[in-house]
Amino acid sequence: MAALDRLSAHMKDRLVILAVDVGEPEVRVRRFFDTREPNFPILLDEDRAAMKRWGVNAFPTSFLVDGTGGVRTIRLTAAIPVDWDDPAASRILERLVAGEALGAGDALPETKDQPSGDSQ
């Protein structure tokens, strides 16, 4: 979450971050963020409907969605814990924001830390 917060601040005028917490009650999510509220919205998917609709099979999963022209297109999916502080991630995001296409070799870097299992 801290890395996503830094990413949100770094790209604040060019990128919108939305986090989705899956399967937890609102009170638990609020309690988790009481002491470390992020600078981006946390959406709740208590009944897992969004997870199913988006085909999420692993946590965390990140979607980079292009919403230009009123059409939302998934530009990149990562079903790994992404190291958002890695310069390689920044380069990929900068290219996507600029409207560039990514190649088969373009992949977001995986974080070395294991996810804690807390809010997704």
Backbone as JSON, one array per atom type, in Angstrom:
{
  "sequence": "MAALDRLSAHMKDRLVILAVDVGEPEVRVRRFFDTREPNFPILLDEDRAAMKRWGVNAFPTSFLVDGTGGVRTIRLTAAIPVDWDDPAASRILERLVAGEALGAGDALPETKDQPSGDSQ",
  "N": [[0.82, -1.19, 0.0], [1.97, 1.22, 0.71], [3.77, 1.67, -1.38], [1.99, 1.96, -3.52], [0.77, 4.28, -2.71], [2.91, 6.1, -2.93], [3.28, 5.92, -5.69], [0.84, 6.94, -6.57], [1.09, 9.62, -5.72], [3.3, 10.4, -7.25], [2.4, 10.18, -9.9], [0.1, 11.72, -10.0], [-1.45, 13.47, -11.65], [-1.75, 12.07, -13.95], [-2.53, 9.48, -13.67], [-4.9, 7.32, -12.21], [-5.48, 5.67, -9.25], [-7.2, 2.94, -8.03], [-8.07, 0.9, -5.43], [-9.18, -2.37, -4.63], [-10.83, -4.03, -2.16], [-11.38, -7.32, -1.38], [-13.98, -9.37, -0.31], [-14.07, -8.73, 2.44], [-15.63, -7.39, 5.38], [-16.9, -4.02, 5.62], [-16.32, -2.67, 8.05], [-13.99, -3.92, 8.98], [-12.15, -3.24, 7.0], [-12.14, -0.44, 7.23], [-11.06, -0.23, 9.82], [-8.5, -1.25, 9.39], [-7.4, 0.76, 7.79], [-7.44, 2.95, 9.44], [-5.12, 4.0, 10.66], [-3.4, 4.33, 8.56], [-4.27, 5.73, 6.13], [-4.73, 5.66, 2.68], [-3.92, 7.68, -0.26], [-5.76, 7.29, -2.22], [-8.85, 5.92, -3.47], [-10.46, 3.18, -1.77], [-12.2, 0.56, -2.8], [-14.99, -1.53, -2.03], [-15.58, -4.97, -2.29], [-17.44, -6.86, -1.15], [-19.09, -9.09, -1.64], [-17.74, -10.41, -3.6], [-18.41, -10.07, -6.26], [-17.34, -8.26, -8.18], [-14.75, -9.26, -8.36], [-15.23, -11.76, -9.53], [-16.41, -10.95, -11.95], [-14.28, -9.61, -13.19], [-12.55, -11.68, -13.48], [-10.61, -12.43, -11.58], [-8.2, -14.46, -10.15], [-6.13, -14.66, -8.43], [-4.4, -13.14, -5.68], [-2.23, -10.46, -4.96], [-3.93, -8.88, -7.71], [-3.36, -6.77, -10.42], [-4.73, -4.34, -12.55], [-4.18, -2.41, -15.37], [-5.84, 0.09, -16.69], [-6.99, 1.74, -19.52], [-8.75, 4.61, -20.01], [-9.37, 6.4, -22.02], [-11.18, 8.45, -24.3], [-13.68, 7.6, -23.47], [-13.89, 4.88, -23.56], [-13.13, 1.93, -21.91], [-10.26, 0.08, -21.65], [-8.44, -2.78, -20.92], [-5.1, -2.58, -20.47], [-2.92, -3.86, -19.38], [-2.32, -6.66, -17.32], [-1.47, -7.9, -14.15], [-0.87, -10.59, -12.23], [0.55, -10.79, -9.87], [2.45, -9.79, -6.94], [3.28, -6.57, -7.41], [6.25, -4.63, -7.69], [5.99, -1.55, -7.15], [7.74, 0.51, -6.7], [9.96, 0.04, -8.2], [12.09, 1.14, -10.79], [11.61, 0.05, -13.34], [8.89, -0.5, -13.35], [7.88, 2.09, -13.29], [8.77, 3.0, -15.79], [7.25, 1.4, -17.55], [4.65, 2.21, -16.86], [4.81, 4.94, -17.56], [5.08, 4.7, -20.32], [2.62, 3.51, -20.98], [0.83, 5.52, -20.15], [1.53, 7.45, -21.97], [0.38, 6.42, -24.18], [1.62, 4.45, -25.62], [2.21, 1.24, -27.11], [2.72, -1.92, -25.53], [5.21, -4.49, -25.55], [5.68, -8.09, -25.87], [7.71, -8.69, -24.09], [7.51, -6.85, -22.09], [7.05, -6.53, -18.76], [5.69, -6.09, -15.55], [7.68, -5.54, -12.64], [8.15, -7.98, -10.11], [7.52, -7.83, -6.63], [9.83, -8.36, -3.97], [9.03, -8.87, -1.45], [6.72, -10.77, 0.5], [3.21, -10.77, 0.18], [1.07, -9.5, 2.79], [-1.46, -10.43, 3.21], [-3.34, -8.77, 4.12], [-5.73, -6.16, 3.43], [-6.61, -6.05, 0.04]],
  "CA": [[0.0, 0.0, 0.0], [2.84, 2.4, 0.75], [4.3, 1.88, -2.73], [0.89, 2.5, -4.33], [0.61, 5.67, -2.26], [3.98, 6.87, -3.56], [2.97, 5.95, -7.12], [-0.28, 7.86, -6.71], [1.62, 10.97, -5.59], [4.23, 10.64, -8.36], [1.68, 10.29, -11.18], [-1.23, 12.18, -9.6], [-2.22, 14.11, -12.71], [-1.76, 11.23, -15.15], [-2.92, 8.11, -13.36], [-5.82, 7.18, -11.08], [-5.36, 4.37, -8.61], [-8.34, 2.45, -7.26], [-7.8, -0.4, -4.83], [-10.41, -3.1, -4.34], [-10.72, -5.01, -1.1], [-12.29, -8.41, -1.74], [-14.5, -10.33, 0.64], [-14.01, -8.35, 3.84], [-16.66, -6.41, 5.76], [-16.46, -2.62, 5.63], [-15.76, -2.28, 9.35], [-12.62, -4.43, 9.06], [-11.34, -2.43, 6.09], [-11.99, 0.88, 7.87], [-10.15, -0.38, 10.96], [-7.15, -1.43, 8.84], [-6.9, 2.03, 7.25], [-7.53, 4.03, 10.43], [-3.81, 4.59, 10.95], [-2.61, 4.49, 7.34], [-5.21, 6.0, 5.05], [-4.04, 5.95, 1.42], [-4.35, 8.85, -1.02], [-6.6, 6.83, -3.32], [-10.03, 5.23, -2.94], [-10.51, 1.73, -1.55], [-13.55, 0.09, -3.11], [-15.31, -2.78, -1.34], [-16.22, -6.03, -3.06], [-17.74, -7.81, -0.08], [-19.71, -10.32, -2.15], [-16.82, -10.93, -4.61], [-19.0, -9.95, -7.6], [-16.37, -7.61, -9.08], [-13.66, -10.21, -8.54], [-15.68, -12.76, -10.51], [-16.62, -10.3, -13.24], [-12.99, -9.28, -13.78], [-11.78, -12.91, -13.64], [-9.45, -12.45, -10.68], [-7.97, -15.77, -9.57], [-4.98, -14.59, -7.52], [-4.21, -11.86, -5.0], [-2.93, -9.34, -5.57], [-3.98, -8.74, -9.17], [-3.42, -5.37, -10.82], [-5.17, -4.06, -13.91], [-3.92, -1.07, -15.85], [-6.98, 0.32, -17.58], [-6.98, 3.0, -20.27], [-10.13, 5.07, -20.12], [-9.46, 7.54, -22.93], [-12.25, 8.41, -25.28], [-14.89, 7.0, -22.92], [-13.83, 3.42, -23.68], [-12.17, 1.37, -20.97], [-9.54, -1.06, -22.21], [-7.37, -3.31, -20.07], [-3.84, -2.52, -21.2], [-1.95, -4.76, -18.78], [-2.76, -7.36, -16.12], [-0.39, -8.54, -13.41], [-1.39, -11.41, -11.13], [1.7, -10.93, -8.97], [2.66, -8.58, -6.15], [4.15, -5.71, -8.21], [7.13, -3.68, -7.0], [5.66, -0.25, -7.76], [8.87, 1.42, -6.51], [11.0, -0.33, -9.15], [12.11, 2.02, -11.97], [11.04, -0.65, -14.49], [7.43, -0.29, -13.28], [7.65, 3.48, -13.7], [8.96, 3.11, -17.25], [6.09, 0.79, -18.2], [3.5, 3.1, -16.64], [5.01, 6.14, -18.37], [4.79, 4.33, -21.71], [1.17, 3.31, -21.1], [0.18, 6.82, -20.04], [1.83, 8.15, -23.22], [-0.36, 5.78, -25.26], [2.46, 3.5, -26.35], [1.9, -0.19, -26.98], [3.74, -2.71, -24.86], [5.57, -5.71, -26.23], [5.59, -9.33, -25.11], [8.74, -8.71, -23.06], [7.25, -5.85, -21.07], [6.37, -7.1, -17.59], [5.9, -5.36, -14.31], [8.57, -6.28, -11.74], [7.54, -8.58, -8.92], [8.14, -7.44, -5.37], [10.55, -9.42, -3.26], [8.3, -9.12, -0.2], [5.5, -11.56, 0.42], [2.04, -10.0, 0.63], [0.7, -9.8, 4.17], [-2.78, -10.98, 3.26], [-4.27, -7.71, 4.51], [-6.57, -5.61, 2.38], [-6.1, -6.12, -1.32]],
  "C": [[0.86, 1.25, 0.0], [3.4, 2.7, -0.64], [3.22, 2.43, -3.65], [0.63, 3.96, -3.96], [1.66, 6.56, -2.92], [3.73, 7.0, -5.06], [1.85, 6.94, -7.4], [0.2, 9.31, -6.64], [2.49, 11.34, -6.78], [3.49, 10.89, -9.67], [0.28, 10.87, -11.01], [-2.06, 12.8, -10.71], [-2.38, 13.24, -13.95], [-2.31, 9.84, -14.93], [-3.85, 8.12, -12.16], [-5.67, 5.77, -10.54], [-6.64, 4.1, -7.82], [-7.94, 1.09, -6.71], [-9.14, -1.06, -4.53], [-10.11, -4.12, -3.25], [-11.8, -6.08, -1.35], [-12.67, -9.24, -0.52], [-14.46, -9.96, 2.11], [-15.11, -7.35, 4.16], [-16.06, -5.01, 5.87], [-15.79, -2.23, 6.94], [-14.31, -2.75, 9.49], [-11.68, -3.6, 8.18], [-11.09, -1.05, 6.69], [-10.98, 0.82, 9.02], [-8.7, -0.5, 10.46], [-6.57, -0.09, 8.39], [-7.01, 3.19, 8.22], [-6.2, 4.73, 10.64], [-2.97, 4.82, 9.7], [-3.51, 4.66, 6.11], [-4.46, 6.36, 3.77], [-4.63, 7.2, 0.74], [-5.19, 8.47, -2.24], [-7.76, 6.05, -2.73], [-9.82, 3.72, -2.79], [-11.97, 1.33, -1.78], [-13.76, -1.25, -2.43], [-16.04, -3.73, -2.27], [-16.54, -7.17, -2.08], [-18.3, -9.12, -0.59], [-18.9, -10.97, -3.28], [-17.37, -10.86, -6.04], [-18.02, -9.33, -8.59], [-15.21, -8.55, -9.37], [-14.03, -11.24, -9.62], [-15.82, -12.15, -11.9], [-15.31, -9.99, -13.95], [-12.09, -10.51, -13.93], [-10.53, -12.98, -12.78], [-9.37, -13.82, -10.02], [-6.83, -15.78, -8.57], [-4.94, -13.21, -6.89], [-2.73, -11.63, -4.75], [-2.96, -9.47, -7.09], [-4.14, -7.26, -9.47], [-3.85, -5.29, -12.28], [-4.8, -2.62, -14.22], [-4.93, -0.83, -16.96], [-6.85, 1.69, -18.22], [-8.42, 3.42, -20.46], [-10.29, 6.24, -21.07], [-10.59, 7.35, -23.92], [-13.52, 7.74, -24.79], [-14.92, 5.49, -23.01], [-12.76, 2.92, -22.72], [-11.58, 0.09, -21.55], [-8.48, -1.5, -21.22], [-6.1, -3.35, -20.9], [-2.81, -3.51, -20.67], [-2.56, -5.37, -17.53], [-1.55, -8.01, -15.47], [-0.99, -9.27, -12.22], [-0.25, -11.79, -10.19], [1.73, -9.71, -8.05], [3.71, -7.7, -6.87], [4.98, -4.8, -7.33], [6.94, -2.32, -7.67], [6.77, 0.77, -7.58], [10.0, 1.15, -7.5], [10.95, 0.62, -10.37], [11.52, 1.36, -13.23], [9.52, -0.49, -14.52], [7.09, 1.12, -13.73], [7.77, 3.65, -15.2], [7.75, 2.53, -18.0], [4.87, 1.68, -18.05], [3.61, 4.37, -17.48], [4.67, 5.85, -19.84], [3.29, 4.16, -21.93], [0.43, 4.64, -21.07], [0.39, 7.63, -21.32], [1.1, 7.52, -24.41], [0.43, 4.79, -26.07], [1.98, 2.07, -26.12], [3.06, -0.88, -26.27], [4.0, -3.97, -25.67], [5.47, -6.91, -25.31], [6.59, -9.38, -23.96], [8.52, -7.71, -21.94], [6.44, -6.46, -19.94], [6.67, -6.25, -16.38], [6.77, -6.19, -13.37], [7.85, -6.77, -10.5], [8.29, -8.13, -7.68], [8.81, -8.63, -4.72], [9.86, -9.8, -1.97], [7.08, -9.97, -0.46], [4.33, -10.7, 0.87], [1.6, -10.45, 2.01], [-0.65, -10.48, 4.28], [-3.81, -9.97, 3.73], [-4.95, -7.17, 3.27], [-5.89, -5.59, 1.03], [-6.39, -4.84, -2.04]]
}
